[in-house]
Amino acid sequence: MERKLTDQEIVRREKMAKIAESGKDPFGQRFDRTDFAADIKEKYKDVEHDAFENMDDQATVAGRIMFIRKMGKASFFTIQDKTGKIQIYISINDIGEEDYALFKTADIGDIVGVTGKIMKTNSGEVTIKCLKYTHLVKALRPLPEKFHGLTDIEERYRRRYVDLIMNEDSMRVAMMRPKIIRCIQNFLDNQGFVEVETPILTTLLTGASARPFVTHHNTQDLDMYLRIALELNLKRLLVGGMESVYEIGRTFRNEGMDPQHNPEFTLMEIYQAYSDLEGMMDLTENMYKEIANKVCGKTTFHYLGHDIDLAGTWRRVSMTDAIKEKTGIDFKAITDLDECIKLANEHEIELAEHEKQYGHIINKFFEKYVEETLIEPTFLYGHPIEISPLTKKDPEDPRFTQRFELFISGHECANAYTELNDPIDQLERFEAQLKEKEMGNDEANDIDYDFIDALEYGMPPAGGIGYGIDRMIMLFTESETIRDVLLFPTMKPEK
């Protein structure tokens, strides 16, 4: 259905036509700029007003008009580029009648180029005195006057391009995200890791407990999944001798959406031969601190309602000890399953049929009594074997595994293992997962027999870890929801 134009949009189209009639392209051509707004303001911020009289420094900038104060034969306007805003002074005496008349057709939102002399106003604002004005793009829609309140929250995510124009904080987060990822890559590369790429499409559901997105390969007439994890292919590379590998890639889980979850998200998994759980803890703590110091320049962050300090030594506590601290129940001392089920009933913890197992009950107690209390960075280790199908058993108690999760501000930020490399044990775990699937657990893993074959060739002892990159970005940018750190979060179509 054709949309009816507003009065403002009609006027802008009339101006577009006038620009075209004058022989200029309303939507511009290449424009070579020499400087950016933030760099100019930083360079000249301490130069006194009078000193500019003896200077002839010039700059060529380009950006979107965000403010105009037209005043007869001289005017001020502000343009915004990717680094920020800078004020422009424009006068008919400096650019001539024809170009000044062209400027008079400008609207907020238009994109223009300016070449001019650096100066400072009496109020001390670094400004460019326009000597050449270039129209580049006529904006046919006006920018919204306000685009940052709760009433516009859905519109912000749906039209991120407008959000980036109007909200400095959205641009800050967008520009900071790649810096954090580059810092991660540099950190790992300097420690001898190799970044790799593995397939997004897969025929098996493996590597995590999650519901998949299902698709179909027409040529092969084959149902396939969008990957829910990166794990098994990266471990195959350890078998092949690459030893230290990582991947940062898009992953897909067909699950709910909330401030911490988006169906499409960025996952990083790291695997290091001859390492273990302790090695992954050390690597994680050092990496977070490096990002904090090198990208953010600080170690304290306000994250999900709490002030977090990444400095100092991070706490390490077992899952059973953490539950004991909150409830007084020592699950490590309990061996009778019926007693565990009875405790769950007494604490009003509901159990599905496949959850009436020792490990699942422990996990339910953790989720109810402990998880939200882990505010400062905490490595929680010693997960039950039932919820850790790819993890090496604890040699001192085979009911548990050598696994940890990193919790910050009550939310999981990373998941790590001393990797299971025993092919016989791994096959038994896969078979147990298959039984859970038959009992109704639609998040249980398939059996990857080729991965068992790979393990039979021998995978070195290794540590492995997965990080939700979006949650990591949330921490370092102090964002409240995952949608703030995704440029284009998943949205329902507009009606």
Phi, psi and omega per residue, in radians:
M1 nan 2.307 -3.113
E2 -1.229 2.338 -3.110
R3 -1.498 2.390 3.117
K4 -1.363 2.285 -3.127
L5 -1.310 2.523 3.032
T6 -1.395 2.946 3.113
D7 -1.027 -0.748 3.136
Q8 -1.081 -0.716 -3.121
E9 -1.179 -0.605 3.089
I10 -1.124 -0.787 3.135
V11 -1.085 -0.714 3.139
R12 -1.126 -0.651 3.104
R13 -1.200 -0.591 3.063
E14 -1.134 -0.710 3.090
K15 -1.138 -0.672 3.095
M16 -1.021 -0.762 -3.132
A17 -1.118 -0.695 3.124
K18 -1.119 -0.698 3.109
I19 -1.087 -0.752 3.129
A20 -1.117 -0.696 3.130
E21 -1.106 -0.493 3.132
S22 -1.383 -0.023 3.105
G23 1.653 0.082 3.141
K24 -1.803 2.633 3.119
D25 -1.423 2.047 -3.137
P26 -1.065 -0.306 -3.096
F27 -2.072 0.301 2.807
G28 1.286 2.991 3.088
Q29 -2.329 -3.094 3.098
R30 -0.937 2.469 3.100
F31 -2.408 2.161 -3.091
D32 -1.652 1.936 3.097
R33 -1.765 2.783 -3.104
T34 -1.963 -0.343 -2.987
D35 -2.512 2.835 3.049
F36 -2.052 2.696 -3.027
A37 -0.959 -0.900 -3.060
A38 -1.099 -0.649 -3.132
D39 -1.152 -0.728 3.126
I40 -1.109 -0.823 -3.105
K41 -1.118 -0.659 3.129
E42 -1.205 -0.722 -3.089
K43 -1.126 -0.642 -3.005
Y44 -1.904 0.173 -3.032
K45 -1.107 -0.522 -3.080
D46 -1.755 0.034 3.118
V47 -1.385 2.251 -3.116
E48 -1.204 2.681 -3.090
H49 -0.942 -0.840 -3.059
D50 -1.183 -0.431 -3.098
A51 -1.151 -0.427 -3.111
F52 -1.206 -0.345 3.127
E53 -1.064 -0.532 -3.101
N54 -1.768 0.228 -3.126
M55 -2.039 2.647 3.074
D56 -2.291 0.618 -3.131
D57 -1.206 2.316 -3.129
Q58 -2.141 2.836 3.106
A59 -2.602 2.668 3.018
T60 -2.097 2.101 -3.066
V61 -2.201 2.864 3.067
A62 -2.554 2.559 3.119
G63 3.074 -3.029 -3.096
R64 -1.647 2.344 3.103
I65 -1.243 2.161 -3.123
M66 -1.956 -0.247 -3.114
F67 -2.737 2.449 3.070
I68 -2.400 2.339 2.963
R69 -2.213 1.640 -3.094
K70 -1.471 2.295 -3.035
M71 -2.423 1.200 3.084
G72 1.163 -2.013 -3.049
K73 -1.561 -0.037 3.094
A74 -2.533 2.515 -3.070
S75 -2.572 2.874 2.987
F76 -2.080 2.508 2.946
F77 -2.568 2.839 -3.125
T78 -2.095 2.321 3.034
I79 -1.971 2.701 -3.107
Q80 -2.201 2.163 2.984
D81 -1.939 -2.925 -3.036
K82 -1.169 -0.274 -3.124
T83 -1.710 -0.241 -3.115
G84 2.491 -2.786 -3.032
K85 -1.920 2.674 2.994
I86 -2.552 2.523 -3.099
Q87 -1.477 2.507 3.086
I88 -2.117 2.362 2.987
Y89 -1.841 2.249 -3.096
I90 -2.290 2.368 -3.068
S91 -2.404 2.493 3.089
I92 -1.059 -0.496 -3.133
N93 -1.220 -0.431 -3.096
D94 -1.642 -0.540 -3.041
I95 -2.051 -0.122 3.098
G96 1.556 2.845 -3.027
E97 -1.129 -0.725 -3.051
E98 -1.112 -0.861 -3.119
D99 -1.234 -0.539 3.110
Y100 -1.221 -0.627 3.064
A101 -1.120 -0.647 3.067
L102 -1.112 -0.759 3.104
F103 -1.054 -0.626 -3.106
K104 -1.105 -0.350 3.096
T105 -1.460 -0.094 -3.049
A106 -1.231 2.532 3.054
D107 -2.141 2.780 2.997
I108 -1.047 2.280 -3.085
G109 1.872 -0.387 3.087
D110 -1.123 2.668 3.089
I111 -1.886 2.258 -3.055
V112 -2.392 2.858 3.016
G113 -2.045 2.536 -3.102
V114 -2.414 2.283 2.932
T115 -1.991 2.298 -3.102
G116 -2.936 -3.107 -3.074
K117 -1.655 2.377 3.105
I118 -1.284 2.339 3.130
M119 -2.570 3.123 3.062
K120 -2.349 2.362 3.118
T121 -1.321 2.973 3.111
N122 -1.063 -0.481 3.124
S123 -1.437 -0.039 3.056
G124 1.628 0.242 -3.118
E125 -1.595 2.211 3.072
V126 -1.099 2.254 -2.998
T127 -2.457 2.669 3.012
I128 -1.840 2.178 3.050
K129 -1.486 1.934 -3.014
C130 -1.183 2.186 3.045
L131 -1.935 -0.347 3.070
K132 -2.538 2.182 -3.101
Y133 -1.958 2.263 -3.123
T134 -2.185 2.048 2.999
H135 -1.288 2.333 3.137
L136 -2.012 -0.945 -3.069
V137 -2.465 2.243 3.020
K138 -1.511 2.122 3.075
A139 -1.420 2.101 -3.066
L140 -1.507 -0.236 3.043
R141 -2.043 2.424 3.080
P142 -1.287 2.584 3.036
L143 -1.266 2.589 3.079
P144 -1.194 2.598 3.121
E145 -1.236 -0.654 3.114
K146 -2.339 2.340 -3.066
F147 -2.527 0.652 -3.041
H148 -2.394 -0.051 -3.104
G149 -1.479 3.025 -3.129
L150 -1.055 -0.565 -3.112
T151 -1.142 -0.371 -3.101
D152 -1.826 0.164 -2.961
I153 -1.046 -0.777 3.125
E154 -1.166 -0.672 -3.137
E155 -1.129 -0.616 3.104
R156 -1.033 -0.816 -3.102
Y157 -1.287 -0.591 -3.097
R158 -1.279 -0.649 3.118
R159 -2.063 1.217 -3.072
R160 -1.052 -0.534 -3.130
Y161 -1.073 -0.645 3.084
V162 -1.287 -0.676 3.121
D163 -1.020 -0.749 -3.136
L164 -1.141 -0.611 3.107
I165 -1.187 -0.756 -2.942
M166 -1.568 -0.467 -3.006
N167 -2.024 1.964 -3.139
E168 -1.055 -0.623 -3.094
D169 -1.194 -0.616 3.086
S170 -1.115 -0.713 3.084
M171 -1.157 -0.688 3.117
R172 -1.024 -0.814 -3.130
V173 -1.135 -0.755 -3.121
A174 -1.080 -0.658 -3.130
M175 -1.403 -0.434 -3.113
M176 -1.375 -0.573 -3.099
R177 -0.950 -0.932 -3.141
P178 -1.115 -0.489 3.087
K179 -1.158 -0.676 3.116
I180 -1.164 -0.775 3.140
I181 -1.126 -0.695 3.097
R182 -1.118 -0.650 3.097
C183 -1.109 -0.733 3.092
I184 -1.044 -0.820 -3.122
Q185 -1.073 -0.768 3.121
N186 -1.105 -0.735 3.131
F187 -1.037 -0.836 -3.104
L188 -1.261 -0.706 3.122
D189 -1.051 -0.685 -3.138
N190 -1.187 -0.295 3.094
Q191 -1.758 0.225 3.032
G192 1.558 0.194 3.101
F193 -1.407 2.702 3.099
V194 -2.042 2.238 3.096
E195 -1.475 2.311 -3.081
V196 -2.270 2.998 3.058
E197 -2.225 2.368 3.114
T198 -2.214 2.881 -3.010
P199 -1.125 2.523 3.024
I200 -1.498 -0.624 3.097
L201 -1.520 2.367 -3.114
T202 -2.523 2.718 3.136
T203 -1.702 -0.114 -3.120
L204 -2.194 2.610 3.098
L205 -1.680 1.729 -3.045
T206 -2.499 2.825 2.979
G207 1.708 -0.264 3.138
A208 -2.890 2.925 3.053
S209 -1.751 1.783 -3.078
A210 -2.874 2.706 3.060
R211 -1.459 2.373 -3.044
P212 -1.684 2.878 2.850
F213 -1.547 2.310 -3.099
V214 -1.853 2.396 3.088
T215 -2.347 -3.092 -3.067
H216 -2.431 2.305 3.078
H217 -1.621 1.913 -3.001
N218 -1.134 -0.783 -3.065
T219 -1.083 -0.755 -3.136
Q220 -1.537 -0.087 -3.053
D221 0.860 0.975 -2.971
L222 -2.320 2.194 3.003
D223 -1.254 2.401 -3.122
M224 -2.376 2.878 3.103
Y225 -1.997 2.612 2.812
L226 -1.390 2.347 -2.966
R227 -1.032 2.495 3.062
I228 -1.781 -0.169 3.137
A229 -2.809 3.014 -3.104
L230 -1.936 -0.055 -2.777
E231 -1.037 -1.008 -2.891
L232 -1.175 -0.635 3.096
N233 -1.160 -0.640 3.116
L234 -1.168 -0.643 3.088
K235 -1.170 -0.602 3.059
R236 -1.017 -0.594 3.129
L237 -1.213 -0.549 3.029
L238 -1.122 -0.729 3.080
V239 -1.025 -0.711 -3.120
G240 -1.253 -0.171 3.053
G241 1.785 0.179 3.123
M242 -1.324 -0.357 2.935
E243 1.214 -0.930 -3.100
S244 -2.298 1.837 -3.032
V245 -2.321 2.727 3.003
Y246 -2.629 2.757 3.073
E247 -2.452 2.391 3.000
I248 -1.984 1.971 -3.025
G249 -2.710 2.815 3.107
R250 -1.212 2.408 -3.132
T251 -2.375 2.712 -2.949
F252 -2.355 2.242 3.081
R253 -2.341 2.206 -3.012
N254 -1.492 1.218 -3.006
E255 -2.342 -3.047 -3.065
G256 -1.169 2.889 3.100
M257 -2.040 2.340 3.084
D258 -2.711 -3.071 -3.097
P259 -1.036 -0.265 -3.140
Q260 -1.909 -0.129 -2.999
H261 -2.306 2.373 2.972
N262 -2.316 2.457 -3.070
P263 -1.019 -0.541 3.082
E264 -1.964 2.140 -3.061
F265 -2.554 2.958 -3.122
T266 -1.799 2.171 -3.130
L267 -2.029 2.466 2.961
M268 -2.091 2.257 3.035
E269 -2.132 2.443 -3.095
I270 -2.205 2.372 3.065
Y271 -2.324 2.314 -3.085
Q272 -2.310 2.017 3.107
A273 -1.101 2.530 3.082
Y274 1.214 0.211 3.039
S275 -1.830 -3.057 3.133
D276 -2.725 -2.867 -3.103
L277 -1.018 -0.783 -3.130
E278 -1.098 -0.683 3.114
G279 -1.091 -0.666 3.129
M280 -1.228 -0.598 3.064
M281 -1.107 -0.817 -3.120
D282 -1.100 -0.787 -3.131
L283 -1.058 -0.759 -3.097
T284 -1.133 -0.857 -3.121
E285 -1.058 -0.741 -3.135
N286 -1.179 -0.653 -3.125
M287 -1.180 -0.799 3.116
Y288 -1.038 -0.749 -3.121
K289 -1.169 -0.605 3.115
E290 -1.162 -0.754 3.100
I291 -1.073 -0.805 -3.114
A292 -0.994 -0.796 -3.057
N293 -1.355 -0.762 -3.010
K294 -1.447 -0.617 -3.098
V295 -1.658 -0.750 -3.024
C296 -1.702 -0.427 -3.125
G297 1.233 0.407 3.111
K298 -2.811 2.870 3.133
T299 -2.045 -0.057 3.127
T300 -1.882 2.384 -3.071
F301 -2.458 2.550 3.014
H302 -1.681 1.981 -2.990
Y303 -2.349 2.054 3.077
L304 0.916 0.797 3.035
G305 1.540 0.032 -3.096
H306 -2.274 2.590 2.996
D307 -1.542 2.120 -3.037
I308 -2.000 2.379 3.067
D309 -2.039 2.053 -3.120
L310 -1.479 -0.163 3.137
A311 -1.287 2.938 3.139
G312 1.392 -3.114 -3.128
T313 -1.542 2.254 -3.094
W314 -1.361 2.548 -3.110
R315 -1.222 2.529 3.069
R316 -2.249 2.135 -3.069
V317 -2.539 2.527 3.122
S318 -1.371 2.713 -3.139
M319 -1.067 -0.760 -3.109
T320 -1.188 -0.656 3.098
D321 -1.157 -0.683 3.131
A322 -1.120 -0.696 3.094
I323 -1.165 -0.711 -3.138
K324 -1.079 -0.687 3.127
E325 -1.050 -0.619 -3.058
K326 -1.601 -0.509 -3.008
T327 -2.110 -0.298 -3.056
G328 1.430 -0.038 -3.128
I329 -1.578 2.212 3.128
D330 -1.817 1.588 -3.099
F331 -1.156 -0.394 3.141
K332 -1.162 -0.480 -3.123
A333 -1.534 -0.117 -3.103
I334 -1.706 2.261 3.136
T335 -2.037 -0.203 -3.069
D336 -1.638 2.111 -3.110
L337 -1.113 -0.670 -3.134
D338 -1.071 -0.628 3.100
E339 -1.144 -0.671 3.104
C340 -1.109 -0.775 3.132
I341 -1.099 -0.704 3.120
K342 -1.089 -0.743 3.114
L343 -1.099 -0.682 3.113
A344 -1.092 -0.764 3.118
N345 -1.100 -0.749 -3.140
E346 -1.110 -0.508 -3.118
H347 -1.750 0.287 3.063
E348 0.956 0.766 3.078
I349 -1.802 2.030 -3.124
E350 -1.389 2.440 -3.117
L351 -2.191 2.203 2.943
A352 -1.251 2.911 -3.061
E353 -1.015 -0.753 -3.118
H354 -1.284 -0.174 -3.140
E355 -1.638 0.007 3.127
K356 -1.436 1.014 3.125
Q357 -2.355 2.699 -3.062
Y358 -0.882 -0.915 -3.050
G359 -1.184 -0.700 3.138
H360 -1.131 -0.639 3.137
I361 -1.164 -0.748 3.082
I362 -1.020 -0.777 -3.124
N363 -1.103 -0.653 3.097
K364 -1.103 -0.727 3.090
F365 -1.120 -0.709 3.120
F366 -1.063 -0.819 -3.099
E367 -1.109 -0.606 -3.093
K368 -1.391 -0.698 -2.945
Y369 -1.914 -0.334 -2.960
V370 -2.041 -0.794 -2.891
E371 -0.847 -0.888 -3.054
E372 -1.267 -0.151 -3.134
T373 -1.591 -0.139 -3.098
L374 -1.506 1.523 -3.019
I375 -1.571 -1.053 3.094
E376 -1.205 2.706 -3.111
P377 -0.891 2.149 -3.051
T378 -2.398 2.217 2.994
F379 -1.580 1.925 3.121
L380 -1.734 2.068 -3.013
Y381 -2.151 3.047 3.079
G382 1.383 0.865 3.135
H383 -1.343 2.577 3.095
P384 -1.105 2.652 -3.055
I385 -1.123 -0.535 -3.085
E386 -1.114 -0.475 -3.118
I387 -1.836 0.216 -3.091
S388 -2.411 1.208 -2.983
P389 -1.236 -0.193 -3.086
L390 -1.999 0.255 -2.966
T391 -1.928 2.543 3.109
K392 -1.178 2.439 3.129
K393 -1.187 2.650 3.005
D394 -1.265 2.082 -3.097
P395 -1.077 -0.378 -3.132
E396 -1.539 -0.363 3.139
D397 -2.725 1.725 -3.031
P398 -1.180 -0.046 3.027
R399 -1.279 -0.296 -3.065
F400 -2.102 2.926 -3.091
T401 -2.184 2.889 3.079
Q402 -1.571 1.389 -3.094
R403 -2.386 2.601 2.967
F404 -2.431 2.743 2.926
E405 -2.127 2.468 3.041
L406 -1.603 2.182 3.079
F407 -2.006 2.348 3.040
I408 -2.383 2.255 3.129
S409 0.975 0.639 3.057
G410 1.374 0.205 -3.112
H411 -2.291 2.529 3.119
E412 -1.246 2.319 3.134
C413 -2.067 -0.299 -3.141
A414 -2.791 2.769 -3.097
N415 -2.457 2.139 -2.995
A416 -2.340 2.681 3.140
Y417 -2.353 2.667 2.612
T418 -1.441 1.988 -2.883
E419 -1.200 2.444 3.075
L420 -1.293 2.115 3.133
N421 -2.172 0.212 3.071
D422 -1.581 1.931 -3.054
P423 -1.131 -0.544 -3.141
I424 -1.217 -0.809 3.098
D425 -1.096 -0.733 -3.113
Q426 -1.082 -0.717 3.123
L427 -1.117 -0.683 3.099
E428 -1.098 -0.700 3.116
R429 -1.131 -0.770 3.098
F430 -1.026 -0.744 -3.130
E431 -1.135 -0.635 3.081
A432 -1.141 -0.664 3.082
Q433 -1.127 -0.660 3.124
L434 -1.102 -0.680 3.090
K435 -1.112 -0.707 3.094
E436 -1.084 -0.662 3.117
K437 -1.087 -0.730 3.137
E438 -1.169 -0.427 3.125
M439 -1.523 -0.006 3.056
G440 1.972 0.054 3.107
N441 -1.455 1.736 -3.076
D442 -1.391 0.101 3.051
E443 -1.827 -0.010 -3.110
A444 -1.213 2.683 -3.079
N445 -1.411 2.688 2.930
D446 -1.399 2.982 3.048
I447 -1.618 2.121 3.090
D448 -1.748 1.620 -3.058
Y449 -1.183 -0.546 3.092
D450 -1.125 -0.604 3.094
F451 -1.163 -0.650 3.045
I452 -1.066 -0.754 3.085
D453 -1.007 -0.763 -3.136
A454 -1.054 -0.787 -3.134
L455 -1.087 -0.548 -3.137
E456 -1.189 -0.349 3.013
Y457 -1.362 -0.284 3.091
G458 1.848 1.908 3.007
M459 -1.850 2.275 -3.107
P460 -1.099 2.687 2.986
P461 -0.896 2.449 -3.013
A462 -2.706 2.710 2.941
G463 -1.864 2.561 3.113
G464 -2.505 2.655 -3.112
I465 -2.670 2.559 3.047
G466 -2.121 2.426 -3.138
Y467 -2.156 2.344 2.925
G468 -1.364 1.802 -3.059
I469 -1.081 -0.640 -3.118
D470 -1.112 -0.703 3.099
R471 -1.180 -0.617 3.081
M472 -1.103 -0.745 3.107
I473 -1.113 -0.668 3.091
M474 -0.988 -0.779 3.137
L475 -1.069 -0.916 -3.004
F476 -1.290 -0.372 3.068
T477 -1.754 -0.012 3.131
E478 0.992 0.801 3.132
S479 -1.652 2.624 -3.042
E480 -1.598 -0.354 -3.088
T481 -2.496 2.642 -3.130
I482 -1.077 -0.475 -3.138
R483 -1.137 -0.424 3.134
D484 -1.280 -0.365 -3.088
V485 -1.867 -0.059 3.018
L486 -1.777 2.212 -3.117
L487 -1.094 -0.674 -3.130
F488 -2.328 1.392 3.134
P489 -1.157 2.768 3.118
T490 -1.122 2.269 -3.109
M491 -2.348 2.586 2.971
K492 -1.185 2.525 3.079
P493 -1.078 2.559 3.059
E494 -1.178 2.524 3.102
K495 -1.237 nan nan
